[in-house]
């Protein structure tokens, strides 16, 4: 299974691709790529959204994932920030839908619990555990890419658990 995780952000939208490798004695998770789409603050919002769409579309086409996993909307004190984030998230969902790839959505607490074992883990803890689970030599950068990898890992763990329940 190849999962394309997306961590939507108004400054940087992170993405990461995780694949399961079951060729050895024990299945393992393998990072197939990661990155961040940096958005220029001085450009109008429609141009930034178009950039997110273009770059995510290119990466999804290049990686050919089985599924795209995205973080669900969280509630923010600042309505304006939440609205902008929702627009970026909508563009990410559109990119996946236009590519014909199914989408899975996960709450932030579920993602952190799946990767770190604690739903209120800090960003640094998520980065550390993502690096450990994927056997990376360095912490994934930018932090948004680490979050995207965490979302992909969460989907794989969830899919494996659900598959185990149906056997």
C-alpha positions, 0 to 999 in steps of 0.5 A: 500500500502506498499512501500520500499524506498531506498536512495542509498549511497556509504557509507550508503544505507538507506532503509525504509518501509512505509505502508498506514493504512486506518482502522481508520477514517483518513488514516495514514502513518505507518513506518514498518521498517528502517535501513542502510547498512553500507559499509566498505571503505576498501573493494573493490567496487565489494564486497561492491556492493554484500553486498548492493545487498544481504542485500536489497534482504533480506529486500525486501523479508522480507517486501514484498512491493507492490513497491520499490521507489528509488531516481533518479540520480542527477548531481554531480560535481565529476564524480567519485562519481556520477559513484560509486553512479550510480553503487549502484543505479543499484544494488538497481534496480537489487534487486527490479527487481529480487524480481519481485517488480515494481520500481518508481523513483523520483527526489530529488526536488520532494521528498523534496517537497512532504515531506517538502513542499520545494524542497531545504529543508535541511537533518534535515528538511526532518528528522523532517518532516518524524518523524512527518508524521510517528508519530515517537517518535525520528528522524529516524537514520541514516539520510539515513534511513530518506531519504529512508522513505521520498522517500517511503512517496513521492511515497504514496503521488504521488500514492494517487494524481494520484488515486484521478485524475482517480476517 
